[in-house]
């Protein structure tokens, strides 16, 4: 739906969450896999566009196995399943 000023949208896609780098036992190649879905509204003003979005992120680690890419082994952390609901407010230029 496109209107001159108010432009609603939906979003969905994958999310890669890397472990906390402050932990000495964690490497950058350790991560969890998730998905995200959201709805929002963008106000199409002339020089910038404020937006408001509600998003839900969920874990799907059980669907992805450890893999190797460019000679580096990546491991999926199946012990962490983080589900998050977010309300985002921002501005795009």
C-alpha positions as CSV (number, residue, x, y, z in Angstrom):
1,X,0.0,0.0,0.0
2,X,1.5,3.3,-1.1
3,X,0.1,6.7,0.1
4,X,1.8,10.1,-0.3
5,X,2.9,10.4,3.3
6,X,2.3,7.2,5.2
7,X,3.9,4.1,3.8
8,X,3.3,0.8,5.7
9,X,5.6,-2.2,5.1
10,X,6.4,-5.7,6.3
11,X,9.8,-7.3,6.6
12,X,11.1,-10.8,7.1
13,X,14.5,-12.4,6.9
14,X,17.4,-14.3,8.5
15,X,19.3,-13.1,11.5
16,X,22.9,-14.2,12.5
17,X,23.7,-13.4,16.1
18,X,27.4,-13.6,17.1
19,X,28.4,-14.5,20.6
20,X,29.6,-11.9,23.1
21,X,33.2,-11.0,22.2
22,X,34.1,-10.2,25.9
23,X,34.0,-13.9,26.8
24,X,37.5,-15.4,26.5
25,X,36.2,-18.8,25.3
26,X,34.1,-17.4,22.4
27,X,35.4,-17.0,18.8
28,X,33.8,-14.9,16.1
29,X,32.9,-18.1,14.2
30,X,30.5,-19.1,17.0
31,X,27.0,-17.8,16.3
32,X,23.3,-18.6,16.6
33,X,20.8,-18.5,13.7
34,X,17.4,-16.8,13.8
35,X,14.7,-15.3,11.8
36,X,12.8,-12.0,12.0
37,X,9.4,-10.7,11.0
38,X,8.1,-7.2,11.4
39,X,5.6,-4.6,10.4
40,X,6.1,-0.8,10.3
41,X,5.2,2.5,9.0
42,X,7.4,5.0,7.2
43,X,6.5,8.7,7.0
44,X,7.7,10.0,3.7
45,X,8.8,13.5,4.5
46,X,10.8,15.6,1.9
47,X,14.3,15.4,3.4
48,X,14.1,12.5,5.9
49,X,11.7,9.6,6.8
50,X,11.0,8.8,10.4
51,X,9.8,5.2,10.9
52,X,8.2,3.1,13.6
53,X,8.5,-0.7,13.5
54,X,7.5,-3.7,15.6
55,X,9.7,-6.8,15.1
56,X,9.9,-10.3,16.5
57,X,13.1,-12.3,16.3
58,X,13.2,-16.0,17.0
59,X,15.8,-18.8,17.0
60,X,16.0,-21.5,14.4
61,X,19.3,-23.1,15.4
62,X,17.9,-26.6,15.1
63,X,17.5,-26.1,11.3
64,X,21.2,-25.2,10.6
65,X,24.1,-27.5,11.2
66,X,27.8,-26.7,11.6
67,X,29.5,-26.0,8.3
68,X,32.8,-25.0,6.7
69,X,33.4,-22.0,4.5
70,X,36.7,-20.9,2.9
71,X,38.7,-23.2,5.1
72,X,37.1,-22.1,8.4
73,X,34.8,-24.2,10.4
74,X,31.7,-22.5,11.8
75,X,29.7,-23.9,14.7
76,X,26.1,-23.1,15.5
77,X,25.4,-22.7,19.2
78,X,22.3,-24.8,19.8
79,X,22.3,-24.1,23.6
80,X,21.0,-20.5,23.2
81,X,17.6,-19.8,21.8
82,X,16.9,-16.1,22.0
83,X,13.4,-14.8,21.2
84,X,13.0,-11.1,21.2
85,X,10.2,-8.6,20.6
86,X,11.4,-5.1,19.6
87,X,9.9,-1.7,18.9
88,X,12.1,0.4,16.8
89,X,11.9,4.1,16.2
90,X,14.3,5.7,13.7
91,X,15.1,8.1,10.9
92,X,16.3,7.4,7.3
93,X,17.8,10.0,5.0
